[in-house]
Amino acid sequence: MKKLSVFFLLSFVQMFFSQELALVKENSKIGFINKSGDYVIQPKFEAAKSFSDGLAAVKVGQFWGFIEKDGNMVIDPTFTNVKDFHDGICIVEKDKTWFYINKKGEKLTMPNSDKLYDFNDGLAFMKAGDKIGAFDKEGKIIIPQEYTIIKPFQNGFARIYKDNHWGIIDNKGNIVVPLEYSDIGEYVNGMAWAQKVLTLGIIDGKDFNAVDGADKIWDFGNQPMTYARKNKKIGFVDRKGNWIIEPKFDKARGFNQDLAPAYVDNKWGFIDIKGDFIIEPAYNDAEVFSNDGLAPVKGKDWGFIDKTGKLIIPMDYDISVSFGFNEKNKGFNNGISRVKKSGKWGFIDKSGNLLGNKWFSNAELFQN
């Protein structure tokens, strides 16, 4: 029985520390709430950052330290400036010097760099002059300093630039798409748009498939198609470079939940994967459906519809900024959306209920 009690206690502790919290500001003080709208950490800080990698930076007096999700200070406030933790490592400033620390607050010895970069996908960039490489959390150099540009890693892959050409590497430093392109997009599920000399097309694995007449192609999202422009009209192409929806829209955004926003005759609606309007164009603006099955649409203000076009949440709000396919999208994320009304920020659930029945002078997205 005692072992069972210990097991449940450990499970509770793990669940508590894995929950997402949102930074909110009330009466000029910052605290953190859970998804029930309850304060987990009371508003008592003059300045703070959102949780990242399980820790949040808070300012006490003139110095920054870090707290856990129970509000306890785990790294004493001794730093004049800090960034966020990623992969268990954070960049901090003390005595006018920037350096890396671990979650114990211990200073780490890392390769020399003209500039310090946050860790991302287990790697941090290092720069010497105009050359960039990367090292891992142990300080081992994984990617030699031979590239002019390395873009941040997304899902284990990054765009690289060298000798006037772009390619793709993985987070082991292996080249997965050769450096032979004039421009290139994000590598998602083995796909990316790219430009070879004057021709735009789709990379499928390592193969390049030209897209007939395209003068712009956007990054892939969660489905094996993306939108592209030809003769000032938008259509959709597959990973082989074929037009699967002919370019006939004035504007469009990516597919999710098998629906995509499309714009004709000065109004937005939603099309299916055949290019037919399932939700007729009637909105001044529209965003991609989230995995929660709701999409933001705008009349005078923003509200949310379901996949049948039914208005679920009235158009009474402003909504948060867009974070793209690889980050959090506009609108709902895991059942919660950050919204603004009458100059105040709050959170609503999928039924439109205000979390904690409370508005704040500032509120950030829920983070781990």
C-alpha positions in Angstrom: 0.0 0.0 0.0 2.9 2.3 0.9 4.5 1.7 -2.5 1.2 2.4 -4.3 0.9 5.7 -2.4 4.4 6.7 -3.4 3.6 5.8 -7.0 0.5 8.0 -7.1 2.5 10.8 -5.4 5.2 10.6 -8.0 2.6 10.5 -10.8 0.9 13.6 -9.4 4.3 15.5 -9.1 5.2 14.6 -12.8 1.7 15.7 -14.0 2.0 19.0 -12.1 5.4 19.8 -13.5 4.4 18.8 -17.0 1.3 21.1 -17.1 1.3 24.2 -19.3 1.1 27.5 -17.6 0.4 31.0 -19.0 2.1 34.2 -17.9 -0.5 36.9 -17.0 -0.3 40.4 -15.7 -2.7 41.8 -13.2 -2.4 45.1 -11.3 1.2 45.6 -12.7 2.3 42.3 -11.2 3.0 39.0 -13.1 1.9 35.5 -12.1 1.0 32.2 -13.8 -2.3 30.5 -14.3 -3.2 26.9 -15.3 -5.8 25.9 -17.9 -8.6 26.1 -15.4 -7.8 29.8 -15.0 -6.5 29.4 -11.5 -3.4 31.0 -10.2 -0.6 28.4 -9.7 1.9 31.2 -9.0 0.3 34.4 -7.6 1.1 37.7 -9.3 4.1 39.0 -7.4 6.8 39.7 -10.0 7.7 43.0 -11.5 9.0 41.3 -14.6 9.0 37.6 -15.8 9.2 35.5 -18.9 7.0 32.6 -20.0 7.9 29.0 -19.0 10.3 27.3 -21.3 11.8 23.9 -20.8 10.1 23.8 -17.4 11.6 27.0 -16.0 10.6 30.6 -16.1 12.9 33.6 -15.6 11.7 36.1 -13.0 13.2 39.4 -11.9 13.8 40.2 -8.2 15.1 43.7 -7.7 17.7 44.3 -10.3 18.6 40.6 -11.0 17.1 37.6 -12.8 16.7 34.1 -11.5 14.6 31.1 -12.5 11.5 29.4 -10.8 9.9 26.0 -11.3 6.2 25.5 -11.8 5.5 25.4 -8.0 6.9 28.9 -7.8 10.1 27.9 -5.9 13.3 29.7 -6.9 15.7 27.0 -8.3 18.4 29.3 -9.7 19.1 32.4 -7.5 18.6 35.9 -9.1 22.2 36.9 -9.8 22.0 37.7 -13.5 21.6 41.1 -15.2 20.0 39.6 -18.2 18.7 36.2 -19.3 17.2 34.4 -22.2 15.0 31.2 -22.1 16.0 27.6 -21.4 16.1 25.2 -24.4 17.4 21.6 -24.2 18.3 22.2 -20.5 20.6 25.1 -21.3 20.2 28.9 -21.1 22.2 32.0 -22.1 22.6 34.5 -19.2 24.6 37.7 -18.6 26.6 38.5 -15.5 29.3 41.1 -14.9 28.8 42.2 -18.5 29.6 38.8 -19.9 27.2 36.4 -21.6 27.6 32.6 -21.1 25.7 29.3 -20.9 24.3 27.7 -17.7 22.5 24.4 -17.0 19.4 23.9 -14.8 21.6 23.9 -11.7 22.8 27.4 -12.6 26.3 26.1 -13.3 28.4 27.9 -15.9 29.2 25.7 -18.9 32.3 25.7 -21.0 31.4 25.7 -24.7 33.2 26.4 -28.0 34.1 30.0 -28.7 31.7 32.1 -30.7 31.4 35.7 -31.8 27.8 35.5 -30.7 25.9 33.1 -28.4 22.9 31.3 -29.8 20.0 29.5 -28.1 20.0 25.7 -28.2 17.6 24.3 -30.8 17.1 20.6 -31.5 20.0 19.8 -29.2 22.4 22.1 -31.0 23.6 25.7 -30.7 25.2 27.7 -33.5 28.7 29.1 -33.2 30.1 31.9 -35.4 33.6 33.1 -36.3 33.6 36.0 -38.7 31.1 35.2 -41.5 31.2 31.4 -40.9 28.7 29.4 -38.9 28.7 25.9 -37.4 27.1 24.2 -34.5 27.9 22.2 -31.3 25.9 19.9 -29.0 25.0 20.2 -25.3 28.3 18.6 -24.3 30.2 21.2 -26.3 31.2 18.7 -29.1 31.3 20.3 -32.5 28.7 18.6 -34.8 28.7 21.0 -37.7 32.0 22.6 -38.7 32.1 26.4 -39.2 31.8 26.2 -43.0 28.4 27.8 -43.8 27.5 31.4 -44.4 23.9 30.9 -43.0 22.2 28.1 -41.0 18.6 28.7 -40.3 17.0 27.5 -37.0 16.3 23.7 -37.0 12.7 22.6 -37.6 11.8 19.0 -36.8 15.5 18.0 -37.1 16.3 19.8 -40.3 17.8 23.2 -41.2 18.4 25.3 -44.3 22.1 26.0 -45.0 23.8 28.5 -47.4 27.3 28.3 -48.8 28.9 29.5 -52.0 25.7 31.2 -53.1 23.6 28.0 -52.9 21.1 26.6 -50.4 20.6 23.1 -49.2 19.3 21.1 -46.2 21.1 19.4 -43.3 19.9 17.2 -40.4 20.9 17.8 -36.8 23.7 15.4 -37.2 25.3 17.6 -39.8 24.5 15.3 -42.7 23.5 17.0 -46.0 20.1 15.7 -47.0 19.4 18.1 -49.8 22.5 19.1 -51.8 23.6 22.8 -51.9 22.4 23.5 -55.4 19.5 25.8 -55.1 19.0 29.6 -55.4 16.5 29.6 -52.6 14.7 27.0 -50.5 11.9 26.6 -48.0 11.4 24.6 -44.8 12.0 20.8 -45.1 8.8 19.2 -43.8 8.1 15.4 -44.1 10.7 15.2 -46.8 9.3 18.1 -48.8 10.3 21.7 -49.5 9.8 24.3 -52.2 13.0 25.4 -53.9 14.3 27.5 -56.7 16.9 26.2 -59.1 18.3 29.0 -61.3 15.0 30.6 -62.5 12.7 27.6 -62.0 10.5 27.1 -58.9 9.6 23.6 -57.9 9.2 21.0 -55.1 11.9 18.9 -53.5 10.6 15.4 -52.8 13.3 13.8 -50.7 16.2 14.7 -52.9 14.3 14.9 -56.2 13.5 18.3 -57.7 10.1 18.6 -59.5 9.5 21.8 -61.4 6.1 23.5 -61.0 4.8 24.7 -64.3 4.5 28.5 -64.3 4.9 29.1 -60.6 6.4 32.4 -59.5 6.0 31.8 -55.7 5.5 28.7 -53.6 4.8 28.6 -49.8 6.1 26.2 -47.2 4.3 22.8 -46.7 2.1 22.4 -43.7 0.5 19.2 -42.3 -0.6 17.8 -45.6 1.3 16.7 -48.7 0.3 19.8 -50.7 1.0 23.5 -50.5 -0.2 26.6 -52.2 1.6 28.4 -55.1 1.1 31.3 -57.4 0.8 31.4 -61.2 -0.3 34.4 -63.3 -1.3 36.3 -60.1 -3.6 33.5 -59.0 -3.2 30.9 -56.2 -3.6 27.2 -56.5 -2.2 24.1 -54.8 0.5 21.7 -55.8 1.5 18.2 -54.6 5.0 16.9 -53.7 5.6 15.9 -57.3 5.0 19.5 -58.5 1.6 18.8 -60.1 -1.2 21.4 -59.9 -3.9 19.5 -58.0 -6.0 22.6 -57.6 -5.7 25.0 -60.5 -4.6 28.6 -59.6 -7.9 30.4 -59.5 -8.0 32.1 -56.1 -6.9 35.7 -55.3 -5.3 34.5 -52.0 -5.1 31.3 -50.0 -3.6 29.7 -46.9 -2.5 26.2 -46.1 -4.6 23.1 -45.6 -5.3 21.5 -42.2 -8.2 19.2 -41.3 -8.6 18.9 -45.2 -9.8 22.5 -45.5 -8.0 25.6 -46.5 -8.9 29.4 -46.4 -9.3 30.8 -49.9 -10.1 34.4 -51.1 -12.3 35.4 -54.0 -14.3 38.5 -54.8 -13.0 40.3 -51.6 -14.2 37.5 -49.2 -12.7 34.5 -47.5 -14.2 31.0 -47.4 -12.9 27.5 -47.1 -12.2 24.9 -49.8 -11.8 21.1 -49.8 -8.9 19.2 -51.3 -10.7 19.3 -54.7 -10.7 23.1 -54.7 -14.5 23.4 -54.1 -15.9 25.8 -51.6 -17.3 23.9 -48.6 -17.8 27.1 -46.6 -18.8 29.9 -48.9 -16.7 33.1 -49.0 -18.4 35.4 -46.5 -15.6 36.7 -44.2 -13.3 39.7 -44.2 -10.4 37.4 -43.1 -9.9 33.8 -42.1 -7.2 31.6 -40.7 -6.3 27.9 -40.9 -8.3 25.3 -39.0 -6.5 24.2 -35.9 -6.3 20.6 -34.8 -9.2 21.4 -32.4 -11.5 21.6 -35.4 -12.1 25.4 -35.2 -11.0 28.2 -37.5 -10.8 31.9 -36.7 -12.9 34.1 -39.1 -13.4 37.8 -39.1 -16.4 40.0 -39.7 -15.9 43.3 -37.8 -14.0 41.3 -35.2 -12.9 37.7 -34.9 -14.9 34.6 -33.9 -14.6 30.8 -34.6 -16.5 28.4 -36.9 -16.5 24.6 -37.0 -15.9 22.5 -40.1 -19.5 22.8 -41.2 -19.2 26.6 -41.2 -21.4 27.0 -38.1 -20.4 30.0 -35.9 -19.5 28.5 -32.6 -18.0 31.5 -30.9 -19.3 35.0 -31.7 -17.2 37.6 -33.6 -16.4 39.6 -30.5 -12.6 39.3 -30.2 -9.1 40.1 -31.4 -6.8 37.1 -31.5 -3.2 36.4 -31.0 -0.4 36.6 -33.5 0.2 33.7 -35.9 3.1 31.4 -35.3 3.2 29.3 -38.5 2.8 25.6 -39.1 5.7 24.5 -36.9 4.7 26.6 -34.0 1.3 27.4 -32.6 -1.2 28.8 -35.0 -3.6 31.6 -34.6 -6.7 30.7 -32.6 -7.0 27.4 -30.7 -4.2 25.2 -29.4 -5.0 22.2 -27.3 -8.5 23.5 -26.5 -7.6 27.0 -25.5 -7.4 30.3 -27.4 -5.9 33.6 -26.3 -8.2 36.5 -27.2 -8.5 40.2 -26.6 -11.5 42.3 -25.8 -11.9 45.9 -24.8 -8.1 46.2 -24.4 -7.8 43.2 -22.1 -6.4 39.7 -22.7 -7.9 36.4 -21.6 -8.4 32.8 -22.6 -11.5 31.0 -23.9 -12.3 27.3 -24.3 -14.0 25.7 -27.3 -17.4 26.7 -26.0 -16.4 30.3 -25.7 -16.2 30.2 -21.9 -13.7 32.7 -20.4 -11.1 30.8 -18.2 -11.4 31.8 -14.6 -14.0 34.4 -15.8 -11.1 36.9 -15.8 -9.4 39.4 -18.1 -5.8 40.6 -17.7 -3.7 43.6 -18.8 -1.4 41.1 -20.5 -1.4 37.4 -21.1 1.0 35.1 -23.0 0.4 31.8 -24.6 0.4 28.6 -22.5 3.9 27.1 -22.4 5.8 24.2 -20.8 
